[in-house]
Amino acid sequence: GGRNEMKPFPASGRNGGMLSGWHGPSADQHGSRFIQQKLESCGVEEKALVFKEVLPHASKLMTDVFGNYVIQKFFEYGNPEQRRELADKLAGQILPLSLQMYGCRVIQKHLWGRVYKI
């Protein structure tokens, strides 16, 4: 379609192509699942590279049908600084995100992490 999509491309560069094909603020299902799986098992350096690409688009991804899962995974598997940076993106957006179909899941994951100190 005419949407910008996030799709992993063949390996290039140090990150093994994990996000070398990032094409904008919306995500497609396969790209989202790929990144989610990688975040559960990748190293600190790879995670930092992915986070650097995701953070500028985080606000848009929070309300995306597939992108919200990537943000949730960072709330679960990101380091404390990454979680704090994502939480900063929530500032002033709690109510609108809570009322949005996918954004509410991000809010729930963030709150869950604060309660259970992940």
C-alpha positions as CSV (number, residue, x, y, z in Angstrom):
1,G,0.0,0.0,0.0
2,G,0.9,3.6,0.1
3,R,1.7,3.5,3.8
4,N,5.2,3.9,5.2
5,E,6.1,0.5,6.5
6,M,8.8,-0.8,8.8
7,K,10.3,-3.9,7.3
8,P,13.6,-5.6,8.1
9,F,15.9,-5.6,5.1
10,P,18.9,-7.8,4.4
11,A,21.8,-7.4,6.7
12,S,23.9,-4.2,6.3
13,G,26.0,-2.5,8.9
14,R,26.7,-3.4,12.5
15,N,23.1,-4.1,13.5
16,G,22.8,-7.0,11.1
17,G,19.9,-5.3,9.2
18,M,17.6,-5.3,12.2
19,L,16.3,-1.8,11.4
20,S,18.3,-0.9,8.3
21,G,15.1,-0.8,6.3
22,W,13.1,1.4,8.6
23,H,10.7,3.5,6.4
24,G,8.8,5.7,8.8
25,P,6.5,5.9,11.7
26,S,4.1,3.1,11.0
27,A,4.8,-0.5,11.4
28,D,3.7,-3.6,9.5
29,Q,2.9,-6.9,11.2
30,H,6.0,-8.8,10.1
31,G,8.4,-6.0,10.9
32,S,6.8,-5.5,14.3
33,R,7.0,-9.2,15.2
34,F,10.6,-9.4,14.0
35,I,11.6,-6.5,16.3
36,Q,9.6,-7.8,19.2
37,Q,11.3,-11.2,19.0
38,K,14.8,-9.6,18.7
39,L,14.2,-7.3,21.8
40,E,13.6,-10.4,23.9
41,S,17.0,-11.9,23.2
42,C,19.3,-9.3,21.6
43,G,22.3,-7.7,23.4
44,V,22.6,-4.3,24.9
45,E,24.3,-2.8,21.8
46,E,21.7,-4.1,19.4
47,K,18.8,-2.9,21.6
48,A,20.4,0.5,21.8
49,L,20.6,0.7,18.0
50,V,16.9,-0.3,17.7
51,F,15.9,2.2,20.4
52,K,17.7,5.0,18.6
53,E,15.6,4.3,15.5
54,V,12.3,3.8,17.4
55,L,12.4,6.8,19.8
56,P,11.8,9.6,17.3
57,H,8.7,7.7,16.1
58,A,7.5,6.5,19.5
59,S,4.5,8.8,19.9
60,K,3.1,7.6,16.5
61,L,4.0,4.0,17.1
62,M,2.1,4.0,20.4
63,T,-1.2,4.3,18.5
64,D,-0.2,2.0,15.6
65,V,-1.9,-1.4,15.3
66,F,1.4,-3.1,15.2
67,G,3.9,-0.5,16.4
68,N,2.3,-0.4,19.9
69,Y,3.7,-3.9,20.6
70,V,7.3,-2.7,19.9
71,I,6.8,0.1,22.4
72,Q,5.4,-2.3,24.9
73,K,8.5,-4.6,24.5
74,F,10.7,-1.7,25.2
75,F,8.8,-1.0,28.4
76,E,9.3,-4.7,29.3
77,Y,12.9,-5.3,28.0
78,G,14.5,-1.9,27.7
79,N,17.0,-0.6,30.2
80,P,15.9,1.9,32.8
81,E,17.0,4.9,30.8
82,Q,15.1,3.6,27.7
83,R,12.0,3.1,29.7
84,R,12.4,6.6,31.2
85,E,12.8,8.2,27.7
86,L,9.7,6.4,26.5
87,A,7.8,7.4,29.6
88,D,8.8,11.0,28.9
89,K,6.9,10.6,25.5
90,L,3.8,9.9,27.5
91,A,3.9,13.3,29.3
92,G,0.7,15.2,28.5
93,Q,-0.6,12.2,26.4
94,I,-2.0,9.9,29.1
95,L,-5.7,10.6,28.6
96,P,-5.7,10.6,24.8
97,L,-3.5,7.4,24.8
98,S,-5.7,5.8,27.4
99,L,-8.8,6.4,25.2
100,Q,-7.1,5.1,22.1
101,M,-7.5,1.4,21.1
102,Y,-3.7,0.7,20.9
103,G,-2.3,3.5,23.0
104,C,-4.2,2.2,26.1
105,R,-2.1,-1.0,25.9
106,V,1.1,1.0,26.0
107,I,-0.2,2.9,29.1
108,Q,-1.1,-0.4,30.7
109,K,2.4,-1.9,30.1
110,H,4.0,1.2,31.4
111,L,1.9,1.2,34.6
112,W,2.5,-2.6,35.0
113,G,6.2,-2.0,34.8
114,R,6.1,0.7,37.4
115,V,4.0,-1.4,39.8
116,Y,6.1,-4.6,39.4
117,K,9.5,-2.7,39.0
118,I,10.6,-4.3,35.8
